[in-house]
Amino acid sequence: MDQAAMDAKNFPPDNLADFLLGSDLLFCVLLDAGGIIRAHSPGVPRLLHLSGDVCLNRPFVAHLAENDAEPFRRRLTETGREGSDEFLLNLHSPIQGPSTLRCRLFPHPRGILFVGESPIAKADVLTEELMQLNNRLAVLSRENTRKNRELEERNRQLQEANRTIEELARKDPLTGAANLRKFNEVLNFEAERGARLETPLVMIMLDLDHFKQVNDLYGHDAGDKVLIAVTAFLMKGVRPYDLVARIGGEEIALLLPETDLDKGVEAAERLRRELAELVIDGYPERITASFGVALLPPGENPGRLMTRADAALYRAKEQGRNRVERETAPA
């Protein structure tokens, strides 16, 4: 209880009564000399579960616990000019049951002023605080949900960026084909898979014929255009699960899983013929290439596959270019 509000010495009697009897935060009753209720604060009927009119002109002790009625009558008669000391009093409501108040009595020209803390007022304040807290929690929950969604979106963007970086790290930046790193990864994977399934793997290496002249006569931009067009042609000309990789300047390698040497040579010959007919927009010459084909039997180490394909490619160049050569059987 607010000590300033409870201390009658701080207020003239009439102002004190007006202040306390109008307060929703206190249980305040003006009693006559016989203990009859003549006025009360708004919280009194709520605590007693009675209407305001019913509370008036009733003995206050009718609302007290039985053991508190007689001690309260004595306090009324003993209240002096300074009022009573603080004491506890048990109210009884037929609906709510007992409620304990911390209270004091003060003399007043029209009787005695009973002032106590209002449990209902406290409950109202707590309810209001709880509602404000719940509202704040709801706001925080919405904010937390929003931040979680933002975090999830940023994580998704980060994962997408990481996938893009990983993909770019395995792509040739000019042509979009696989690079040497990706080629080696796929080669090892397909070699292991072929060993398990007992299926062969073919590697085709091709080199564009006289490519230096393209750069010398038409410039490097034209050379880049040719490489891009040839790589796109090759990627369209193989199966979805075959790999096309740019492994050097104008050197391109193909991996054809589940393909034997004869089928690999047939595929290389078809690509050679079609490439010779390819028309490149903005480049007036026709492009040819030399091809070398090598086989990786099931279970064989892939370490020397590129060397054998490169040797076959070298023979194709020696024998006039624009041709396909297969690896030779070891002596």
matplotlib code that plots the C-alpha trace (Angstrom):
import matplotlib.pyplot as plt

x = [0.0, 1.2, 2.2, 1.4, -2.1, -2.6, -1.4, -4.3, -1.9, -0.8, -4.3, -7.1, -10.0, -12.4, -9.7, -8.5, -11.9, -12.5, -9.1, -9.3, -13.0, -12.5, -9.4, -9.7, -6.4, -7.7, -10.5, -11.9, -15.1, -16.6, -18.3, -20.5, -20.0, -22.1, -20.0, -22.5, -21.2, -22.1, -19.7, -17.1, -14.5, -15.3, -13.4, -15.5, -18.5, -16.2, -14.4, -17.6, -19.4, -22.3, -23.8, -23.0, -26.4, -26.5, -23.1, -24.4, -26.1, -25.0, -22.9, -19.3, -18.8, -21.4, -18.6, -15.9, -14.8, -16.5, -13.4, -12.6, -16.0, -15.6, -11.9, -12.9, -15.7, -13.2, -10.8, -13.7, -14.2, -10.5, -9.5, -8.0, -7.1, -4.0, -5.8, -5.0, -1.9, -1.8, -3.6, -4.8, -8.5, -10.2, -13.2, -15.7, -17.4, -20.0, -18.7, -14.9, -14.4, -12.0, -9.7, -7.0, -6.5, -3.7, -5.5, -5.8, -8.6, -8.7, -11.1, -13.2, -15.8, -18.5, -17.3, -14.3, -12.5, -11.4, -8.6, -7.1, -5.3, -7.6, -6.7, -9.0, -7.2, -3.9, -5.3, -6.5, -3.1, -1.5, -4.0, -3.2, 0.5, 0.0, -1.9, 0.8, 3.4, 1.4, 1.1, 4.8, 5.5, 3.2, 5.2, 8.5, 7.2, 6.2, 9.5, 11.3, 9.3, 10.2, 13.9, 13.8, 12.4, 15.0, 17.7, 16.3, 16.2, 19.8, 20.8, 19.1, 20.9, 24.2, 23.7, 22.7, 25.8, 28.0, 26.5, 27.1, 30.7, 31.2, 29.7, 31.9, 35.0, 34.3, 33.4, 35.4, 34.6, 34.7, 32.7, 30.7, 32.0, 33.6, 37.1, 40.1, 39.2, 35.6, 37.0, 39.3, 36.5, 34.1, 36.8, 37.6, 33.8, 33.0, 36.1, 34.9, 31.3, 32.5, 34.5, 31.4, 29.1, 31.8, 31.2, 33.8, 34.6, 35.7, 37.7, 37.8, 40.3, 40.1, 42.2, 41.0, 43.1, 45.3, 43.6, 46.6, 45.8, 42.3, 43.7, 46.5, 44.2, 41.0, 42.0, 41.4, 37.8, 37.1, 39.1, 36.9, 33.8, 35.0, 35.7, 32.3, 30.5, 32.5, 31.9, 28.2, 28.0, 29.8, 27.6, 24.5, 26.0, 26.5, 24.3, 23.0, 25.3, 28.4, 30.9, 32.5, 35.4, 37.8, 41.2, 43.6, 43.6, 41.9, 41.9, 38.6, 38.0, 34.9, 34.0, 31.5, 30.5, 29.2, 30.8, 33.3, 36.2, 34.3, 31.3, 33.6, 35.3, 31.9, 30.8, 34.1, 33.7, 30.2, 31.2, 34.2, 31.9, 29.3, 31.9, 33.3, 29.9, 29.3, 28.7, 29.8, 28.0, 30.6, 33.4, 33.9, 36.0, 35.1, 36.5, 37.9, 39.4, 41.6, 40.3, 42.0, 40.0, 41.1, 39.3, 39.3, 38.3, 36.3, 38.5, 41.6, 43.3, 42.4, 45.8, 47.1, 43.8, 44.5, 48.0, 46.7, 44.0, 46.5, 48.8, 46.0, 45.2, 48.9, 48.8, 45.7, 47.5, 50.6, 48.5, 46.9, 44.5, 40.6, 40.6, 39.9, 42.6, 42.1, 44.6, 46.9, 47.2, 50.3, 53.2]
y = [0.0, 3.5, 5.0, 8.5, 7.5, 5.6, 8.3, 10.7, 13.3, 14.1, 15.1, 17.3, 14.9, 15.9, 15.7, 12.4, 10.8, 12.2, 10.9, 7.4, 6.8, 7.6, 5.3, 2.1, 0.9, 0.8, -0.9, 2.2, 2.4, 5.3, 3.9, 5.7, 5.3, 2.1, 0.5, 1.0, 1.5, 5.1, 5.3, 3.1, 3.1, 1.5, -1.7, -2.6, -4.1, -6.1, -7.7, -8.5, -9.5, -7.1, -4.1, -0.7, 0.0, -3.3, -2.4, 0.9, 1.1, -2.4, -3.4, -3.7, -6.7, -8.6, -8.9, -10.1, -13.6, -14.7, -14.5, -11.0, -9.3, -8.7, -7.5, -5.1, -3.6, -3.0, -1.3, 1.1, 2.2, 2.5, 4.5, 7.7, 11.0, 9.5, 6.5, 2.8, 0.9, -1.3, -4.7, -7.6, -8.3, -11.2, -10.3, -13.0, -13.2, -15.9, -16.3, -15.7, -16.8, -15.1, -12.3, -10.9, -7.2, -5.1, -2.0, 0.9, 3.0, 6.8, 9.2, 11.4, 14.1, 11.8, 8.6, 6.4, 5.8, 2.1, 1.9, -1.3, -2.7, -4.0, -7.6, -7.0, -3.8, -5.7, -8.4, -5.9, -4.3, -7.7, -8.6, -5.4, -6.0, -9.6, -8.5, -6.0, -8.7, -11.1, -8.4, -7.8, -11.5, -11.7, -8.9, -10.5, -13.8, -12.3, -10.5, -13.8, -15.5, -12.8, -13.0, -16.8, -16.5, -14.0, -16.3, -19.2, -17.2, -16.0, -19.6, -20.7, -17.9, -18.9, -22.6, -21.6, -19.4, -22.2, -24.6, -22.0, -21.5, -25.3, -25.5, -22.7, -24.3, -27.3, -25.4, -23.9, -20.2, -19.6, -22.6, -23.7, -27.3, -29.2, -28.3, -30.6, -30.8, -32.0, -34.3, -36.1, -36.4, -38.0, -40.2, -41.7, -42.1, -43.8, -46.0, -47.2, -47.6, -49.6, -51.9, -52.6, -53.1, -54.6, -52.1, -50.4, -46.7, -44.8, -41.6, -39.4, -36.7, -34.1, -31.2, -28.5, -28.5, -25.5, -23.5, -21.2, -19.9, -19.0, -16.7, -15.3, -14.5, -13.5, -12.6, -14.2, -13.1, -15.2, -18.1, -17.8, -17.9, -21.0, -22.8, -21.9, -23.1, -26.4, -27.2, -26.5, -28.7, -31.6, -31.2, -31.6, -34.5, -36.8, -38.6, -36.8, -38.9, -38.4, -35.7, -33.0, -31.2, -28.6, -29.7, -27.4, -24.5, -26.2, -29.7, -31.3, -34.6, -36.8, -39.6, -42.2, -44.6, -48.1, -47.9, -50.3, -49.2, -49.9, -47.9, -45.1, -45.0, -44.8, -41.9, -40.1, -40.6, -39.3, -36.2, -35.6, -35.6, -33.4, -31.0, -30.5, -29.3, -26.9, -23.3, -20.8, -17.5, -14.7, -17.1, -17.8, -21.0, -24.6, -26.2, -29.7, -31.7, -34.8, -37.5, -40.1, -42.9, -45.1, -47.7, -48.3, -52.0, -52.8, -52.7, -51.2, -48.2, -45.0, -43.3, -43.9, -43.6, -40.0, -40.9, -43.6, -41.3, -38.5, -40.9, -41.9, -38.2, -37.6, -40.3, -38.7, -35.4, -37.1, -38.9, -35.7, -34.4, -34.5, -38.2, -40.6, -43.0, -45.6, -46.7, -49.4, -52.7, -52.9, -54.8]
z = [0.0, -0.8, 2.6, 1.4, 0.4, 3.7, 6.0, 6.9, 8.3, 4.7, 3.6, 5.0, 6.0, 3.1, 0.4, 1.8, 1.6, -1.9, -3.1, -1.6, -2.2, -5.9, -6.3, -8.2, -6.7, -3.1, -1.2, 0.6, 2.7, 4.7, 7.8, 10.3, 14.0, 14.0, 11.2, 8.5, 4.9, 3.8, 0.8, -1.0, -3.7, -7.1, -6.3, -3.3, -5.1, -7.4, -4.5, -2.7, -5.9, -5.1, -6.9, -5.6, -4.2, -2.2, -0.6, 0.8, 4.2, 5.2, 8.3, 7.2, 9.5, 7.5, 4.9, 7.3, 8.2, 11.5, 13.6, 12.4, 13.1, 16.9, 16.7, 14.0, 16.1, 18.9, 16.4, 15.3, 18.9, 19.6, 16.5, 17.7, 16.0, 14.4, 13.1, 13.7, 13.0, 10.0, 10.4, 8.4, 7.8, 6.1, 3.9, 3.0, -0.4, -1.0, -4.6, -4.3, -0.7, 1.7, 0.8, 3.1, 3.1, 4.5, 5.9, 8.3, 9.9, 9.9, 11.8, 9.5, 10.3, 8.9, 10.6, 10.0, 6.8, 6.2, 3.6, 2.4, -0.6, -3.3, -4.5, -7.5, -8.4, -8.1, -10.3, -12.8, -12.9, -13.3, -16.0, -17.8, -17.5, -18.6, -21.6, -22.5, -22.0, -24.2, -26.9, -26.7, -26.9, -29.9, -31.6, -30.7, -32.0, -35.3, -35.5, -34.7, -37.4, -39.9, -39.0, -39.2, -42.7, -43.6, -42.2, -44.1, -47.3, -46.8, -46.1, -49.3, -51.2, -49.6, -50.5, -54.0, -54.2, -53.0, -55.5, -58.2, -57.1, -57.0, -60.5, -61.8, -60.3, -62.6, -65.7, -68.5, -68.3, -72.1, -73.4, -70.5, -70.9, -68.1, -67.2, -66.5, -62.8, -63.6, -66.3, -63.8, -61.2, -63.8, -65.2, -61.7, -61.0, -64.3, -63.9, -60.5, -61.8, -64.8, -62.5, -60.5, -63.5, -65.7, -68.4, -70.6, -70.9, -74.0, -74.1, -77.2, -77.6, -80.4, -81.4, -83.8, -87.0, -87.7, -84.9, -84.6, -88.1, -86.9, -84.2, -86.5, -89.4, -87.7, -84.2, -80.8, -80.6, -83.7, -82.1, -79.0, -81.1, -82.9, -79.6, -78.2, -81.3, -81.6, -77.9, -78.1, -81.2, -79.4, -76.3, -78.5, -80.4, -77.4, -75.0, -71.8, -69.6, -71.7, -70.7, -72.9, -71.3, -72.6, -71.2, -73.1, -75.5, -78.4, -77.0, -76.0, -74.4, -74.3, -71.9, -73.2, -70.4, -71.3, -74.7, -76.3, -78.6, -81.9, -80.8, -79.6, -83.0, -84.7, -82.5, -83.2, -86.9, -86.9, -84.9, -87.3, -90.4, -88.9, -87.5, -91.0, -92.1, -89.2, -90.2, -87.6, -87.8, -88.4, -89.3, -93.1, -92.9, -92.2, -89.1, -88.9, -86.1, -85.5, -83.1, -81.0, -79.3, -76.4, -74.3, -70.5, -69.9, -66.7, -63.6, -65.3, -63.7, -65.6, -65.0, -68.5, -70.5, -71.5, -72.6, -74.9, -76.3, -76.8, -78.7, -81.0, -81.6, -82.4, -85.1, -86.6, -86.9, -88.4, -91.0, -92.4, -89.8, -90.0, -89.3, -86.4, -85.0, -82.4, -79.8, -80.9, -79.1, -76.9, -78.5]

ax = plt.figure().add_subplot(projection="3d")
ax.plot(x, y, z, "-o")
ax.set_aspect("equal")
plt.show()
